[in-house]
Amino acid sequence: MKRRFLSIMLAVMLASSLAACGNSGSDANSKSNKSASEDVAKDSSDSQKADSKNDDSDESINIYIGNGVFDSSMDPVKGFMSYGYPFVNEALIQADVNSNYVADLATDWSVSDDALKYTFNLKKDVKFSDGSDFTAEDVVFTYNKVKENQANNENADLSRLSKVEALDDYTVEFTLDKPYSPFIDIVAQLQIVPSDAYDEQKFETAPIGTGAYKVAQYDANQQIILTINENYWGETPDIEQVNIISMSQDTAYSNACSGQMDVVMVTSTYINEEIEGMKLHKLETMDVRNISLPTLTKQKKSDSKGKEYEVGNDVTSDLAVRKAISIGINRQEIINAAFNGEGVPAVNFTDNLPWASTDDYEDNQVDEAKKILEEAGWKDSDGDGIREKGDLKCAFEVIAPGNDEDRYKLATAFAENVKELGVEVKVRNESWDVAVEEENTTPIVWGWGQYSPTVLYSLFDSEMFLEAQYANVSGLTSKECDEAIEKAFNATNLDDAYAAWKEAQKISDAQYPYLYLVNIEHSYFINENLDISEDTQIPHPHGHGTPIICNLKDWVLN
């Protein structure tokens, strides 16, 4: 049940000019890099690269959704598209626009009263893109393959799955060895592969699925060309070809300015720009940026294998400091300064998740925050603007990891805002390797957001401390919280599970182990003639870029 919940997306091409378009946010010192732009479309027509959109014989679009899709295998057995975007392969169920689960390859399902048996009835007359029939055998094969190779897929934890059986060609029954309420989340995450055609090597870049599209061409770190699956069981998509292009964001933006792109993800740096023929869309997410606040004093602790670690922070270990900062900062001012106002202030997970806490509190309570600090002994005795308790300054560092511009801007805006409380924060831009090395001692800017509530186990459960990267980095230790999490896991129905997850959050939130700051929006410049069907866009999980293709089959190019 140990998981990692972050993926690192690395740009691989050189940036080029912003001077071709835009207004107030353009960098006047940017230099043109024509060759970088031309690289996207210079190959011959039979390679079907980005210039293929200019061929009137095919209706195609070029999209830049970051490079995360190129960073890993496309094999669902190995965790590809674990948030469930069904464009090539599909799962039995999927999340809808309200973050509830609805049928996909299944028609319906039921759960036994003891929550040990999950029975799914499957759609009939569904075929894979190679023309073979989809049956219960394929479901059984997929789940057994993942269970046999669990180390290759940390996103679908099948440790509590006892067996999976085909009751007939279109009925599948899963048996658990004990109740595990997040199993339904796994069913939504794990996409099905064909039992007869599965090939571990070929599926790295050319998976065979039941989705609306199939992979026609894969050029590593360059492009993925999708074409319509002529065997698709649903309504035929409007767009015949989708070219997913790998490049840097600056290059993608420059190519959009020259009319070569139809969708380009952008960070907040670009949201005040304008591109002729394109419109900026800000899409709802469950992606929350926060800063971990170590709850332990500085000390050494060992993990379950006896390995010793430096943990804790003598400033953030004081609950008064963590609470004062949480209620005293002005999140909207921070968002305005860091993201040009893009995003929604957050004090917990987003309310578009059925298991997430909706408890709220007012921030910008400057006087109350100062009072809390004063009563806890944090006073500015020497008049330098920074509080201290004895010889200890109320000061700490924050790491913005991964060369992520947005995380760095958020951290620096927070550092500026918290000065009013007499707290000093110094921001460091470090690699993920350094961040992981210091994750239990130094506050770090994190991004979280997914459909499965198991993220709460990773963030708050005592047994996760020091046992996995990114897990319970604040060192929260709460027997009551652990019990609530275990209660959620063992619940026999989702209502009881969700109530227990909310109880766990209420207990942990009282300790302020994470400083929630903003529910970010995912922004994209989109061709004015392209309708991405925002009505069927699900709330985007963590990971700006890829989530926009969650409803690719619904897109229409006018």
N, C-alpha and C positions, 0 to 999 in steps of 0.2 A: 504493500500500500504506500510505499515511498514513491514520491513523484517529483518531477521537476515541472514547473509551470511557466517557465520563461523560455522563449526562443530568441536567439540573437540573429538579426538580419544584417548582413554585411553587404554594402554596395561594392561593386567590382569595376566600375568604369569611371573614367575621369569626368569631372564636372565641366560643363561648357557654359556659354554665355547666357545671362538673363536679360541681356540688353534688347533682345528681339521683341519683347513684349513686356507688359506689366506697367505699374505706376509707382505708387509711393514706396513700395517695399523693395524696389530693384536696387541691385548693387552696382553702382556706377563704375566700380573698379573691375568688374568681371570682364574677362577677356573671351573673345569668341573662340570656340573650338569646333570648327566646321567638320573636321574629320570625325569627331566623336559622334556628332549628329548623323553624319552620313553612314557610319558603321551600322546603324540600325537597318538601313535599307539598301545597302550597296550590292548585295548578292543577287544572283540571277533569279529570274522569275520562277523557275522550277524549284527553287529552295523555299519559296513562299514565305519570305521574311516580311519585315514590316511594311515594305512598299507594296505588298500584295493588295492592300486596301484600294490602291489606285487602279486595279484591274476590274473593269466593269463586269466581267463574266462571273465574278463571285462577290457576294455581299460579305465583307469581312471587317473586323475592327481590330485595332491595335490597343492593347491596354498595358499599363505599368501599375502593378499592385505590390511593389516592393520585390525583394529577391528571396523571401522566405520559401516560396514554392520551389525554388531551385536548390535550396540548401539541404534537402533530404530526399530519401526515396519516395517515389509515388505509390509505393505498395501499401494498401490499407492494412495488410497483415503486420506491417512494421510501423503503423501509426499515422500514415498519411491522412490528412484532412480529418484529424481526430475531433475537430469541432463540428464535423458532419456536413460539410458543404458538398451536396450531391451532384456534382457536374459530370464526373466520370463513373465513379462507383457510388452506390447508395446503401443506406442502412435500413434496418427494418422499420424504424421510426425516425422522426426528425422534429426539431423545435420549430414552433410557429412564431408569428410576430409578437405573441404575448409570452414567449418563453415557455409555453406548454408543449407537451409532446403530442404529436399527431402521427397517423399512419404514413408510411412511405412504401417500402416493399411489403410490409404487412398490411392487412385490411383491418385487423383489430387484435386485441390481446386481453388476457385475463391473468390475475395473480391469485394463487390459493390463499385461503384464510391464514395459514401459517407463514406465508410469504416465502415458501421454499420452492414453489413451482411457478414458472412463468410460461404461459402457453401463447404462441403467436400463430394466427392464421395468415397465410401468405397470399399475395396476389397471384392469379393465374394468368397464363398467356404472356408472361414477361420473358424476354430473351436478353442474353448478354450481347455485347456488340459483335461477337464472333458468330452469332446466330444460334448458339446453344441455349437450351431452355434453363430458366431459373427455377430451382426447386428447393425443397427443404434440405436436400443433400448438400447443397452449396453452403447453406447456413451452418450446418453441422461441421462441414469441412473447415470453414473460416474460423469458427470459434475454437475448434480443436487445434488448428494450426497455430493460432495465437497463444493458446494455453501451453502448447508444447514448446513454444519459443517466446515465453513471456518476457525475457530479457530484451527482446527486440522491440517491444511495444509497452512502454511504461504508462501509456495513456489509457489502456484498457486492462484494468486489474481483474483477472479472472481467477484469483486465488480462492474465492469462495464458490466457484462453479464446480459442482461435483460431476455433472454429466450434461450433455446436450443430445437429444434424440429426435429423429424424424418419425413422428407418429404416422404420417403418410406423406405423400409428395408435397402437400401444401400446409402441413401443420408441424410446428417445431415446439418441443418442450425443453425448457432449461430447468435443471434441478440444482439448487444451492445446498451446501452442507449446513449453512445456518443463515438466518435472514441478513440481508445486506441491501438496504434501501437504495444506495447509489447504483445498483445493478441496472436499473432502468436508464440511467445516464450512459452507462457503457453501451447498452443496446443502441442508443442514438448516436454514439461515437464510432462504433465499429462497422465499417462498410464491408459489403459482401463481395467475395471473389469467386470465380467459377472453379468448382472442384476438379474438373477434367483439364482445364486449360491453364491452371495456375503454374507459373514458373517464377521462382524466386528471383532469378537474374533478369528476365525480361520485364517483370513487373516493376523493376526499379525505375524505368522510364516509359514503359508502355503497358500500363494496366488494362485489363479487359473488365468492363463493368456494364451495369444496366442503365447508367445515367444518360442524359440527353446528348452528351458529347463523348467523343473518343479522342485519344491522342493520335494525331496523324503524323506528327514529327516532333522529336525532342532533340534540341541542340544544347548541350550542357552549358550553363551559364550564359546562354544567348536567347533562346526562345523556346516556347512550347506552343505548338500549333494544334488547336482543337477544331475538329469538324463534327458535323451532326452525326449522331449514331442512328443510322437508318433503321435499326431494329428497336429503337426506343419505344417503350410501351405507352408513353404519354403523348401529349400534343407536341408536334414537331416545332422546335425552336424557330424563331424568325431569322436569327443571324446564322449564316451558313458556316462562317469560320471566325474563330477568335484566336488572335495571336498574342500570347502573353510574353512580353519582352523583358529581358533582364538588362538593367542599366542602372546608373546612379540617378538619384532624384533630380539633380540639377540637369543632367542630360535629358531625362524624360520631360522635364518642364520646358527646356529649350526646344525639343522636338514637338511638343504640344503647340508652342508658339509658332512653329513653322507649318502647322497643320498636319503633322504626321501621326498624332495620337488621338485616341477617342476617350480614353480614361487615364488619368494620372493622379495617383495618390500624392498628397502634399502635406507637409507639416505646417504648423501655425505661421511659420516665416512667410509663407506664400499667400495667406488667406486674404490679404488686401490687394493682391494683384488682379489683373484682368487679362484674359486671353480671348482674342476675337474668335467667335464661333463656339466658345465653351462657357459653361456656367459652373460656379463653385457650389458643390453640394456638401452639406454637413450632416452626417448620418449618426443616428443614435447608437450608443455603445453601452456595454457593461464594463468598460475598461477604466479602471480607477488607478490614479497615481497616488502613491503614499510614501511616507518615509518611516522606516522602521526605527523604533526607539528602544534600545536595549534596556531591559528591566532589571538586570542583575548588576551588582557592584563589580568592579574590576577584580577578577580572580582567575584561577585555573580550574577547569573541569574536564572530566574524561567522558568519552562516549562509551557505548556498550562493549566496545572491543578494547577499551583501556587506553586509547589514544588521547593524549592531553591537548587541550586547547586553551588559549587566552580568550576569555569571554568578559562581557560586562563593560559598563561605562559609568563612572562615578557621578556624572551629572544627570544623564537621562534615567539612571536607576531610581531617582527620586520621583515618586508619583506626583508630587506637587509640581515639578518641572514639566512632566509630560502633560498633566491636566491643564496647567496654566497656558502652555503653548497651544494646546488643542482648542481651548475656548477663547484665547486672546488674539490669535492672528486673524487677519481679514482675508479670507479665501478669495473673495471676488477681486480685491486689489491685486493679489498674487496672480490670479488668472489673467487679469488685464495686463499686468506687467510682463508676464512670461509668454502668454499665448494670444496676445492681441484680443483678449476677451473671449476666446474660443474655449468652451467647456462649461461645466456646471459645478458649483461648489459641492464638495462631498465630505460627509463626516462618517460614512460607513460605505458598505457595498451599495450598489444601485438598486432602486426599488422595482426594476424590471426583471427581477429574479424572484421566483415564488418562495425561496428559502431565505432570502436576504433580510436583514433587520431593517425596519423602517423607522427605528428610533432616531430622533433628531435632536439637535441642540443649536442654540445660537452661537455664532462666533463673534469676533470683534468685541468681546467683553473685556476690554482693556483694563478697566478699573478692578474688576473682579479677579482677573488673572494676576495683576500686580499684588492684590491683597493676598492671594494664595501663596505667592512667592515670598512675600514679606513674612507671613505667618510661619512659613517653613524655614525661615532663617536666611533667605537669599536677599541680601541688601547691598546696595551700591555704596559702600562705606568710603571709598576713595574718590568718588565723583567722576570716574572715567566712563560712565555710561553702561558698565557691565556689572551685574550683580555678582556677589561672591558669598560663600558661606565658609567662614574661616579663611584658609589659604586657597580654597578651591573656587576658581572662577566659574560662573554659569556660562560656559562656553564649550562647544563641541564642533567636530567636523561632520560634514555630510558628503558622501560620495555619490556623484552622478556617473553611473557606469556605462561602459560600452560605447564611448564616444557619441552618445546620444544627445544631440543639440537640445531637444525639447526637455529632457530630464535636467540638463545643466541649467537651462533658463528657468525652469521651475524651482530648482534648488537655490539659485541666486536670488530670485524674487522672494522666496521664503526667507532667506537670510536677511534681506533688506527689511522685510515686514516685521520680523520678530525682534528687531533692534529696539522697537518701542517698549518692549517688555523688559529690556535690560538683559537680553540674552544675545550672546555673540555666536554666530555660525560661520564657519569657513568652509567653502565648497571646494571639493577636489574632483577633477575629471579623471577617472581611472578606468583601466581595462576591467573586464569581467573577472579576470583571474585575480586581480588585486581585490576587487569587491568581495569575491567569495572568500578570500583569505581573511578579510576583516569583517565579514558579515555579522559576526556575533559581538563585535566591539564598537563598530562605527555605524552610525545611522546611514542608510542607503535609500536612494529613490527607487521604488519598485513600481511595477505595473501588474495588476491582477485583474482578472475578469473572465469567468467561464460559466458554462451552464451547470456543471456538476458542483455540488456543495462540498465535495471532498477537499477543495482548496482550503476550507476552514480547518480541516484536520491537519493539513500541512502547516497552516499559519499558527495554530493555537495549541495543538495537543502537546503535552509535556514530553511524551515519548519520542516526538520528532526532533527535539532539540539535540543538535550535534550529530544526528543520524543520517541526514541527507542535505545536500546543498539547497539553499533557498528556504529551508523548512524551519519554522519557529525561530527565526533568527533573533527575535527580541528576547528569547529565553523565558517566555511566559510559563509560569508554573502554577497551575490551578487545578486542584482535584475536582472541584465542582464543574469546571469547564470540560475537563476530560470525561467526566461522567455524562455530561450532556451530549458530547460528541458520540460516545459509545451508545447512548440511548438512541441517537439519530441513526447510527449505522444499523442497529438491531430492530428498528421500528418495522412493523408489519404492514404499514400503509403510509402513503406519502404525507397525509395531513399530520400524522404524529411525527414523522421524520422532520418535516419542515418546522414544526413547533419546537422540536428539540434543537435543531440547528439555530433557530432564533434565540433560544435560551442560551446556547453556547456563546453566541455573539454578544448578548447582553452582559454575560459574566466577564468576557474578555474585554469588551469595550470599556467597562468600568476601570480597567487598568491602563487604558490608553497605550497599548503596545505598538500601535501604528498610528501615525499622523496622517489621516486621510485628507487629501487636498482637493482633487478635482476628478470628476467624471468627464474624461476627455471626449471630444467628438472626432470622428474620423472624416477627414475632408478630402474631397476629390474634385478635380476639374473634369467635367464630362461634356462631350460633344452635345451641342444643343439639339441635334437630331437623334440622339440616343436616349431612349427611355429605359432606365434601369429598374423600373417598377418598384419605386420606393415603398409602395403599399405592401409589398411582399418581402421587403428586406427585413431580416430578423435583427434584433439588437446585436451589434457586433461584439464578439468576445475580444479579449486582449490580443493585440497583434495587428496594428494598423496596416492595411493593404489587402491581404487575401480575403477577409470577410466579405468584401463587396460582391464577390462572385457566388455568394450563398444562393442566389436566385438567378443564376446566369441564364437558365432556360426561359425565363420570363422576359428577358431584355428584348427590346424592339428598336430597330434602326429605321427611322422614318425617312 
